[in-house]
Amino acid sequence: MRRSRIPIDNNQAERGLRGVVVGRKNHDGSRSRRGTEVAVLPRSRTTSCTDRFCATAYTARSDGIRRYHDLEDDMTEWAVELKDVKKVYRTGPIEVPALRGISLRVAPGEFLAIAGPSGSGKTTLLNIIGGLDRAESGEVLVEGKNLQLLSSGDLARLRLQRLGFVFQAYNLLPVLTALENAEFTLLLQGVHVEQRKERVQKLFSEIGLAGLEHRRPGELSGGQQQRVAVARAMVTGPALILADEPTANLDSVTATALLEVMEQLNRAHGTTFVYATHDPQVMERARRLISLRDGQIVSDVALADAAP
């Protein structure tokens, strides 16, 4: 489907681009005096509100593009919030800056892609958000928790309970069946065997894996293996899924089918998705696109489906 940057046209936006418009409105429906801000959000998504105002995701700008911006603290809790995050890798006396002061906010339920050339810092940023690596400085908040202040054990518990990961190489255990791979995090959480099976089978039905529960990874196609990995990430009901180049090893048809599955899960469950990607297909489907270069954000643009 053709995509476009959203032009400033509040009347068009309020007619809806397959979404619900939210803005700086009071709960009685009246606009605040600062009500120039509007956003197009999926119909399945519920906006978070404070006592006075509904949170607004996108701001009208004089250059004709709605860009994601740092709001006043209207959002009660962001899915992700980074403040001046820096990361440096060192090899002996050599220092390589990977992130150079990244600040951004991700609202619950977003479908967001982080793009950029190799070495731009995409994977480093994803790893820091997921607690797999630590920032050199700055603040990394996930659901209001400052990851910089958490112990290794607390980070592991956060990853287990609230985060899901999808990797380029699938990372399935070859000796386990598809069902056993998908339920593995539930096993670590101590969920009863019957509940594990029920939740996995329900999810498998949603994403087109029904009937493949007892196959091992070597008996599945690349696309099927990546769907198992997505199921493993989704089955615990995480607030946030981090996907690092999930389509890199797939052909274009299989990649499209996988992205449709992930978009469906995002809309149905309200799960926040953050991708690191080179793939134009992923960028095309994202509802927000952040571009990195040399460890810095060079653009941050809200996208919407073009009007028919």
N, C-alpha and C positions, 0 to 999 in steps of 0.2 A: 504494500500500500504506500502511495506517495505521501511524503511527510513534508512539513514546512515549519519554519519559524513562525511564531505567533505574532502577527502585526498588532499594533495598538488600534483596536476598534472595540470599544466596550460594548457597543450595541450588538456587534456580531458575536462577541464572546458570550454575551448573556443569552443569545439565542441558542448557544451551546455548540461545541464541537465534540459531539459524542461524550459530553461530560456535564458536570454540575459546576456552575460558577460560584466561587466563594470570594468574599472580599472583606474589607474592613467594615463589617456590619455589626450593629447591635443585635442582641438576640430577638428583639421585637421586629427585626427586619429592616429597620432604618439604617442608613449609612452613617458612618461617622464623618466628621468634617475632613478627615484624612483619607477619605474613601476613593482615592484614585487607583487603588491596587485591586487587581482581579486575578483569578487563576482558573484554569480549566482542569478539573480533576476527574478521575474515573467515577462513574455512577455508583460503583460498589464501595467507594471509599467514604468513610465518615471523617469529617474534619475535626480536629482537636480545637477546643475552645477554652479560653480563660473565663473569668467571671464577667468580663466586659465585651471582649471581641473574639470573633472566630479568627483562628490563625490563617494568614494569607501566605501563599507560597511564592507567587510571582509578582513582580512589580512592573508597571508600565514605565518605559524609559523614552527619553526624547529621541533616541536613535531609531525608534520604530520596532524594537525587539523587546519582548518581555524576558528579562533575565532573572534567574534565581538570585536572591540577595540575602544579606544578613538582616533579618527582621529585628525589630524591638522584641523584647522577651515576651511575646504573646503566646508562643507555643509552650504549653506546660512541660512537655518533655520531648526533645528531639530524639529520633532513632539514633542519629550520630551527630556529634558536634566536635569539630576540630578547631583548635585555636593556636595559630602560629606554630604548627608542628614542623620540626626539623629532624632530619636523620642523616648521619654521616657514616659511611663505611670506611674502615681503616685497614690497610695492609702495610705493616711496618710504618715507615714515615709518610706513606702516601695516604692522603685523605680524599675520598670521593663523596661529595654531597649528593645525596639521593633525593631528599625533600628539602625545599628552601622556604620554609614558612608557609605551610598550607593552612588555610582557614576556610571551613565550609560547614554547612548545616544540611542534614538530610532529614526530611519529614517522614513520619511513619507512612508506609504504603507506597513509597516512591519506587519507580522502575527506572533506574539510573545507570548510565554507562560512563565509565572513565576511559578515555581514549588518549592515544599519544604514541609516538615512535618508541622503538626499543630503547631502554635506558632513560625513559622520561620519568619513571618513578611509580608507574601504575601498580605493579605487584607489591612494591614496598608499601605503598599507601594502603592497599588491601590488607596486607599482613599486619600492619599496625592497627587498623580498625578492628581486625579479628583477634587481636591479642596474641598473635603468633610472633610478633617482634615488638620491640619497644622503641618509642621515639627518643631522640637525643634530648629534645626539649619541647615545650609546649604542652597543651592539654588534649587528651583524647577521651571523649565522653561517649559511652554507648548506653542508651537508656538512662542517662543521668549519672552513670558510674564513671569515675575518672580512672581509666585503665592504668595510668601512670602510678597510681597509689595502691594498686592491687598486688598481692603476692602472686607467685606462680601458681599456687594451689587455687586461689580465688579466680585467677584468669582461666584455669582449666575448667572450673565449675561454671563460669560464665559461658565459655564455649560450649560446654555440654548441654546447658539448660536453655540458652537464649540465642545461640548462633548456629547457622548451618553453612557448610562449605562445599563448593563444587569446584573440582580441580580439572585442569586440562587433561591429565593422564588418568582420569576416572578414580584411581586409587581404590579399586575393589580388591577384596581378599579372594584369591583364586580358588581356595579350598572351600569357600562358602557358596551357597546357592544365592540367587538373586534376592530371595526373601530374607535369607540370613544376613546378607550384606546390608539390606535396607533397614533391618530391625536392630542393627548392631548398637546404635546409640541408645535405643530404647532399652536394650539389655544392660548397658552401662548405667542407665538411670534407674534400673531395678523394676521396670514395668513387667507385670505378669505375662507369661508366655502367651496366653490366649488373647490378652489385650494387644500384645505386640503383633500377633498374626492378623487380628482383625483390622488394626490401623494400617498395616502395610498393604493388605489385600484391597482395602478401600482406596488407598492412594494409587495402587497399581491399576485399578479399574479406571481411575481418573486420567492417568497418563499413558494408557495403552499398553500396559505390561501384563494384563490379566492372562493367565495360562502359562506364563513364563517363570513362575515363582521358584520352580525347582531346578532351573537351569543354572549352571555355573558360568562365570564370566566368559570363559573360553568358548562357550556354546551360544553366545549372544553377539549381535552385530555391535559396531562401535556406537551407533545411535542408541541401541537398547542398553548398552552398558552405561552410557551417560545418563539415561533416564533413571536407571537404578541409582546412580550417584545423586541425582536430583531428589529421588524418593528418600534416600538416606538423609539428605539435608533437610527435607520438608517434614518428615514423619513425626518429629518431636514437637512440631508447632513452634518453630523459632520465630523471634521477632524480626530477624535480619538474616538474609542469605548473601554470602559473598562468593561470587563466581569468577574465577580467574581463567580467562580464555576458554570458556566451556565449549565453544564450537570449533576450536583450532584443529582438532583431529577428525572433523566430520566433513562430508561432502555437503554441497549447498542445499540439496533437498532435505537431507537428514538434519542439517543445522536449522533450517526453517521450521521443521516439525518440532524440534526440541525447543526452539524459542517460543513457538505457539503454546507449548505445554507450560513453559515457565511463566509466560504472560497470563495464561489462564489461571495458574496457581496464585499469581500476584493479585489478580482481580477478585478471585473467589475467596481467598483467605486474608487479603490485606497485608501479606508479608512484604517487607521491604527487600528489594533486590538491588544489589550494587555489583556491576560487572567491571572487570578490567578487560579491555578488548582491543584487537586490531580489526575486527571483523565489521565490514560495512553493514551487514545484515543486523548485527546487534545494535549498532549506532542508529540504524533506521527505525528500529522498533522502540528504542528508549524514549521515555517521555521527558528526560532531562539528559543533556550531554555535557560533560566536563572534559575539557582538553588540557592535557599536561604537556609541558616541554621543559626539559632540564630541571625537573623537580618543582615546577611552579605551575599554577593554574593560569592558562592564557585565555580561556573562555569558559563560560558557564551559562548554557542557554536552555530554556524550556522549549520543548517541542510538542507539537500536537498533530494529529492526523489532519491532512488537508481536507477542507470542506469538499463534498462531492460536487 
